[in-house]
Amino acid sequence: MNDSKYLTVTAINKYLKYKFDNDKNLTNVFLKGEISNLKFHTTGHLYFSIKDENSKINAIMFSSAAKKLNFKPIDGSKVLIHGRISVYESSGSYQIYADEMLEDGVGNLYIAFEKLKKELAKEGLFDPKYKKQLPKIPEKIGIVTAPTGAAIKDIISTIKRRFPMVETILFPSLVQGESAAEDIVRNIKRAENYNLDVLIVGRGGGSIEDLWPFNEEIVARAIFDCKVPVISAVGHEIDFTIADFVADMRAPTPTGAAEMAVPNMSDLITHINNLKIRLNEAMNKKINYQKLYLDSIKNSFVIKNPMIMYENKKQKLDSILENIQNLFSNYIKNSRHKLDLIKSNYILNNPSILYKDKKIYLSNLMEKLELINPMGVLKRGYSLSMQDNNIIKSVKDVDMTKELLIKLHDGNIISSIKKIEEKNNE
């Protein structure tokens, strides 16, 4: 029997998991339903089911995501879940792996939050390059929050405890309700006129609806445009708002914002004392080093025996003078040798040899000139016929109407011309 066409259970479950994990529709799922069969595992993971009137699906939320929940889920809770659907290979069942969970009723706000967050991030309002640095020792701090409540009390008390000499200015603002966003923006702009070093913007904890003014776009843009470094201090550590992402610094709580804004006085005093100790140590080290250096100079052999330096210089000068004298002596010696060579030259001692050679050369040259001298040719009985200073080389060159000049070696003859008739011999 050929069983190669049959798959194992593991193989089919792996295949189904692969199909689920590569389906874009199943990797980004928003699910609405009611929790049932909820179990809190000792590892912190949550195991439960999500159901509606007709169906249910198993779900798991790992501890890393469960820690971020701002409510305690129970069986029967109406929730909104985001996650991915995949296959658990061991059992062959599919389930949703939840990474976010909200109580139903805030779903629309959550969607609006995510939409605005993506838009502002795309514009670059969260980019770290725009974040301003907080001053280490501020002189004046502004606070935009409600004038009553735990937030302002925590901020003021923490600042006064840590760094009492700093000046604080409260800009009372609505932090909840329909008009809160506009009031927060107005106070941020107002605070820019007070020459502040830091501005804290925030409020105490609450529901997502209570914190919503800090998720409004106008508040985000006002914080981004603020010329003063802004610390966002909204709600508790698990609460995140748009203001947190756009601010120069995000504090987990209003108290945390105060701690970020000012240094601790006792820490500063300790730091200053440490600097004083280090400065004194550095100065003493420098002084001791200079003392040792001065002692080494004072005890040096040259300082104690200054004539040694003079003797060395004098010896060096003597050496230089000796070298100069040797150079001059060698130069004179070489010059005298060259002069002796010139004086002993054979030609200088026998100048007639040079004259004799020149006389022979001149005689040969005269003979050559005589050979090419035209007057020498005339002496041998030849003559030169000319008309109009032109030498006649052919009968055709003769003008019968003019006289002929005949040059001989000892004079000239002028002669008339007569044409001689030629007779043909038969």
Secondary structure, DSSP 8 states (H G I E B T S, - for coil): ---TT---HHHHHHHHHHHHHT-GGGSSEEEEEEEEEEEE-TTS-EEEEEE-SS-EEEEEE-HHHHTT-SS---TT-EEEEEEEEEEETTTTEEEEEEEEEEETT-HHHHHHHHHHHHHHHHHTTT-GGG-----SS-SEEEEEE-SSSHHHHHHHHHHHHH-TTSEEEEEE---SSTTHHHHHHHHHHHHGGG--SEEEEEE----TTTTGGGGSHHHHHHHHH-SS-EEEEESSTT---HHHHHSSEE-SSHHHHHHHHS--HHHHHHHHHHHHHHHHHHHHHHHHHHHHHHHHHHTSHHHH-HHHHHHHHHHHHHHHHHHHHHHHHHHHHHHHHHHHHHHT-HHHH-HHHHHHHHHHHHHHHHHHHHHH-HHHHHHTT--EEEETTEE--SGGG--TTS-EEEEETTEEEEE-----------
